[in-house]
Amino acid sequence: MRSVEDEVPPARRKRRPWLIALPLVLVAVIAAGWTAFWFQAASVTRTVLAGWQENEAALGRDYTCASQDVGGFPFRFEFRCTDPVAALRSATPPATLAAKAATVVAQIWEPTLIVGEATGPLKIGEVGAAPVLAIDWSLAQASLRGLPTDPERLSVVLDRPIATSLDGTREGLVGQAVRAAFHARIAGGSARQNPVLDLALSLDEASAPVLGRAGVVPLDIDAVGVLRGLPSLKPRPLKETLRTLQAAGGRLEITRARLQQGDIVATGTGTLGLSPRGALDGELQLVVVNADKLLPLFGVDQLVNQLLPQATREKLAPGLDKLLPGLGNVLRGPAGGGGVSAEALGPATELEGKRAVKVPLRFADGAVLLGPFKVGQLPPLY
């Protein structure tokens, strides 16, 4: 009996080894071409990075690494930098930022998405001087969608950030959080002309003991807003950016915000801007649960006690109650059987199924007013 192979013509049997080898040859050619492409692209990346560093240095921003390399072969580009240092000589005052390491990655099939990680601590100080602040974390990630010269979206996430003062006169904890996240997206215009930015900020269990009583209890923040008024996203010093924003009548429209500190819960919307001297201006309409606990956090009760003796407060309280129910209790204080009343801040309403009050939070050229009470003064931002 003849086999099937015996029936195949001799000429076809001779070609069969080439047919088997052809896919392997094609794979080898593609691999060689891909390797050549990757290493050429890596070489171009090094050249572009060097050119970028030179341009930034000419603008007063020096970025250096103790060592740097481009890797990630074969399916991504990975830029690794050890001991990165940013010397911002054009800032006011000139500042230096230094970390332990930074890595930036872009996948071959998605080059417009750049993801970076940094290893802390990040130490901050003036150029040529010892650092005064250290920020550390368990994980720090950032992602940039779009080209570096024409970004579309930016995200920064820090897990367990902690800030510590290194100033010899004020060493210690400045602030910390379980998680901090910031997101920015161009919703209108472009990075080069009149961008409209959607912004989002969230802080989980954040605290800042340097703020006194108001900063000791952990705070949760979830806020969303829209920033208008920037001519472009061209890198420039912060103070110059703020001056440009103020001159253009720029505004931050807070479309949704929720804050919770202990059993105090507040939501709010409003618009913020800058006064001609760079101080905060604007107003937020808040709805607050347990608003009567806000003023003690800001120390208003202690301020009242220091300014007016108890006998004077008792005389004034009834008249104030006629103008605004509950306001007299602020003057009476604990010694007079009173306390800070929610009714002294604004009209009653409801939030998340709980009793609340509506409270205006106003910023007037840096002065901070919660309802009828001045609770602080913020310095100009430039």
N, C-alpha and C positions, 0 to 999 in steps of 0.2 A: 504494500500500500504506500502511496506517495504522500508526504506531509504537505501542509499548506505552504511551508517555506520553500519546498521543492518547486511549487508552482509559481513562485515569484521570480520574475526575470532576473538574471544575474546583474544587470545594470542597476536595477532598483535596490538590490541587496548591497551594492557598493556605496550607494548614496546614504544609506540609513545612518551610519556613524556621524556624518555631517549634520543630519537633521537633529540628532540627539545633542550634538555639541553646540548647535547654533544658539539656543536659548542661553546657554552658559556664556557664550561669547558676548551676546547682547547685554547680559547682566554685568559682565566684567567691563564692557565699554561704558555702560551707564554709570557704574560705580566709579570708574576712573574719571569720567566727565564731571560727576557730582563732586568728587573729591577736589578736582581742580577748581570747580566753581566755588566750593565752600572756602578753600584756602585763599582764593583770590578775593572773595567777599570779606574774609577776615582781615586780609591785608588792607583793603579799602576802609574797613571799619577803624583800624588802628590809625590810618591817615586822617580820617574824618575826626576822630577823637582828639588827635594832636592839634588839628586846625581849630577845633572848637575851643580847646584849652587856651590856645594862643589868642583867639578873639575875645574870650572872656577875660583873660589877663589884661588885655588892652582896655577893657571897660572897668577895671578895678576889682575883678573877681578872680582870684587864683584858686584853681582846683588841682590838688596834687595827691599822689598815692606813693606809699613807700615802695610798692611793687604793683604792677597791673598786667593783666593778660586777657586775651580773647580766646575762649574755648567753646565747648559745647558740641563739637563734631559728633555725629553728622547731621542732626536734625534741628539744631538751634544755635543761636549765637549767644554766648554768655560772657559778659565783661565782669572780671573780678578785680577788686581793688582792696588792698590791705592798708590799714591806717590812713583812710581818706581824710584830707584836711581841706576845708574851704575857708580861705582868707578873704573876707568881703571888705576890701579897703574902701569901696565907694559908699558903704553904709554909714549911717550916723547914729552912734559912733561906730568906727570900724570894728568889725567883729570877726572872731575865728570860731569855726565849728569843727570838731574832730571826733571821729568814731573809730571803732576797731576794724571794721570791715564792711564792704558793700558789694552786692552782686546784682547785676542787671541782666535780664534774660528776654530774648525775643525768639519765638518759634519761627522756623522757616516758612511754614504754611500760613502764619498770621503775623507778618512783620510789623503791622501797625498797632499791635498790642505789646507794650513793654511792661514787664513786671520786675520789681526790685525788692530786695531785702537788705536790711542793715543790722549789724551787730553793735550793740551799745557797750558802754555808755557813750552818749553824745555829750561832749563837754563844750561849753560855750563861754567865751570871754572876749575881751578886747584884744585887738591885734598886738602882739608883743608882750602881753600880760598873762598872768595866771588865770585859768578858767574860774568863773564865779558860779556857774550852774552846771549840774550834771543831770541828764535825763536818761534813764535806763528803761528796759522793757523785757518781756519774755519773747515777744515776736513783734517785728515791725515790717510791714509790707506796704508797697505802693504800686499802683498800676496806672499806666497812661495809655489811653486809646487815641489813635491818630499819630501824626508825625510830630516830633519834638518841636518843629517850627510852626506847626499848625495843629495844636492839640484839640481834641473833642471832649474828652472826659478824663478826670483825675480822681483817684481814690487813695486814701491813706488810712491805714488801720494799725493801731497799737494795742497789743494785749498786755495788761498790767503795767502801764507806764507809771513811773515814779520820778519826781523831780526833787533834787536835793541841792540846797545852797552850799557852795564851797567857799563863800565869803567868810573870812576869818572872824568877822564881827557878828555874823548871823548864820552860822552853820546849822544845818538841820533840815527836816522835811519841809518842802514847799507845797507839794501837792501830789496826789496819786489817784488812780482810777483802776477799776477792773478792766475796762475796755474804752477806747476812744476811737472814733471813726469820723472822717471828713470826706465828703464827696462833692465834686463840682462838675457841671455839665453845661456846655454851650447850648442854650435854648434858642438863641436868635443872634443874627449878625455872624461874625466870624472872629477868630482869634486876632486877626489883623485889623478889624474895623468894627467898632461899636458892638462888642460882645454883650449879650444878655446872659447872665449866669444863673443857673439853678444850683442852689447850695443846700447841703444837708449836714447837720452836725449831731452826733450822739455821744453821750458820756454815760457810762454805767458806774454807779457807786463812786463818784468823784468826790474828793474832799481836799480842802486847802486850809490847813491850820493857820497859815499866815493871815487869813482873813478874819480871824477871831472866832466868835461864837457861830457866826453864819457859815464858817467853813469847816467846822468840826464834824457835823452830822453829814453822812454821805448823801450825795445829790445825784439824781438821774435827770438827764436832759435829752430831749428829742426835738430838734428844731429844723424847719425847712423854710427857705426864703429865696428871693430873687434879687439879684444885684444888678442895677442899671447905672450907667453913667461913665464907665471906663471907655476911653477912646480905643484901646487895644490891650492885648495881654503881653505887650513887649516888656521884658524884664527891666525893672527899675527899682531904686530904693523904695522901701515901704513908705517913708514920709513923703517922697515925691508922688507916689501913687495916690496917697490920701489927699494931698493938695490938689492933684488933678481931678480927683473924684469930687471934691468939695466945689471946685471952680465950675464944674459941669453940672452942679446940682444933683449929683448922684445920690441914690437912695437904696437902702436895703429894706425890701418889703418882706416882713416875716409873715408868711401865710399860715403857718401852723407851728406852735411850740407847746411842749408839755414839760413841766418840771415837777419833780417830787423829791421832797426832803423830809424824811420821817413820815408823819401823818399830814404834812402840808402838801397839798397838790394844787398846781396852778396851770392853766392853759392861757394862751394869749395870741393876739395878732396885732400888727401895727407896722409903722414905718420909722426907720432911723436914718439920720444923716449926720452931717458935721457942720458946726458953726464956722464962721470965718477964721477963728483962731484955732480950729482943729479939735474942739471939744464936742462931745456927743450931744445931738439934738434929736427930738422926736418923741413919740408916745406909743406905748403899748397898752391895749385894753386887756386886762387880766380878769380871769374868773378863778377865785381862790377858795379852796376848802381849808378850814382852820386858819383863816386869815388873822385871827387874834394872836396867833403865835409868831407872826412875822416881825412885828415891831420890836419885841424883846430880842430877837436874833440880831437886829440892827442896832440895839442899844438905845432905842428911843426912850424907853421907860427910865433908864438910868439918867439920860440927858435931862428929862423933865424933872426928876428928883433933885438933880444938881442945881437947876436954874431957879426953881421955886420951892419955898418951904411948904410943909404939909398944910399949915393953916391957910395960906394963900390959895393953894390948890383947891381946898374944900370950898372956899368962897366963890371961886370962878367956875367950878364944875357944874352947878345947876344951870347957870346961864348958857354954858356951852351945850348942855343936854337939850335945851330948847332949840338951839340952832341946828344941831345934828345929834339925834339920839345915840347915846353911847359914848360920845366924845368926852363927856365929863369924866368917865371912868379912867381915861388916859391920865388925867391930872390927879385924880384921887390916888391912883396907884395902890399897891397891896396894903399899905398902912391904912388907907381909907376904905378898905373893903371893896375896892374896885380892881381895875386891871385894864389892859388894852382890849377894847371891844371891837368885834368884827364890824358892828354897825357904824363905828367911827370911820371906817375906811370907804364904804360904799353901799349901795342898795343890795338887798338879798336876792339870791338866785339859786340855782342848783347845778351841780357838776358831778357827773358819773354817779347819780343817785344820792348824792350827799348835799347837805346844806352848804351854800357858798355865798360869796359876795363878789360884786363887780368892783374892780379896783383899777384906776388909771395909774400906770407907771410912766412918769414923765422925765425926760432928760432936757434940761434947759441950759445950754452952754456949759455942760458938764455937771450941773447940779442934778441930783437924783431925788425925785419926789414920789413917794408911795402914798397915793391918796392925798390927804392934806399935809402929810409930814415929810420934811426933808430928811432923808436917811443917809445921804452921802454926797461927796463931791469928787468927781473924776477929773484927773488932770488932762490937759490937751494931748492929743495923739501925735501932734507935730509942732 
